[in-house]
Amino acid sequence: MKLRESPSSENGADYACDEPDCLVHYSRSDGYFLNTQDQLLIKRAPIPPHQYCSKDRYPMYLLEVQPSQPSFRLWRCPKCNMSRCGGTLI
């Protein structure tokens, strides 16, 4: 994902997927979201992942995945840097 300026985001910036036709964005205040108003696309697209920090309730971002272990997900809180892997705080 690349950093992009966004007037709709709380801190004026969000991250956007680089792939063509990818609508997934991430902002510190909203977490992952689909950047479209097209209700048909929203209904057809998979729901973006959401994890929230148990310490401060900020939306976490997906820090790492491992193709060799498809169920592995490492999440990080942008505010306090707490990490979570498989539901366990690290």
N, C-alpha and C positions, 0 to 999 in steps of 0.2 A: 504494500500500500504506500501511496505517496501523500505527503502533506499538501493540503490545498487550502487556500483562504476560503472562508465561508461566512457570509454575513448572518446566516441563520444559527450558527453555532455559538455557544456561550462564550468561548474564548477566541472567537473569530477565525478558527481553523478547524479542519477535520481531516481525516485520512480517507483516501479513495482508492479502490481497487484499480490496478493497472490494466486488467484484461478487457478486451473489447466487449461491449454489451454487459459489463458487470455493474450492478447498481449498488453494491454493498459499500457503505461508508462507515466510519467510526468517529465519534466525537467523545471527548472527555465527559461531557455532561449527559449525553444520550446513549452511549455505548454503540453497538452495531445497529445500523438501520438501512433500509432501502431508500435510495435517493430518487424517488419518483412519486408523482401524484396519480399515476395510472393505476386505478384499482384492479384492472384485469391482470396487470403484471404483478402487483402485490399479492393477489390471490394465487397465482401460478408459481411464484418464486418460493424457494424454501425459506423458512423463518430463520433470520440471522441468529447466531448463538448469543446467549446472554448469561453472564455470571456477574454477581455483585459481591463486592468486598464485605465481609462480615464485620469489619472494623468501622468503616465509614460509609458503607452503602453506595460507593461510587461504582459505576459500571467498569468491569475489568476488561482488559484487551487480551487477545490470544497472542501470547509471546512465542510459543513454539509448538510445532507438531512434528511427529516423526513418521514418515511414510512407512517405515518398517514395522511400526506399531500403530495401526489406524485408530485405536481407542485412546492414544496418548494425547493429552491437551494440557499445556502449561499456561495458566492465566496469570496476569499481573495487574495490580491496582495502580492507576496513574497517579494517585494522590499519596499513598503511603508505601508503595512498592511491595506490599505483601503479595505473595504468590500462592496459587492453589493448583494442585495437580490431582485429578481424579477425585475431587471433592474434599481433599485433605489440604489444610493450610501448611505452607512451607515457610 
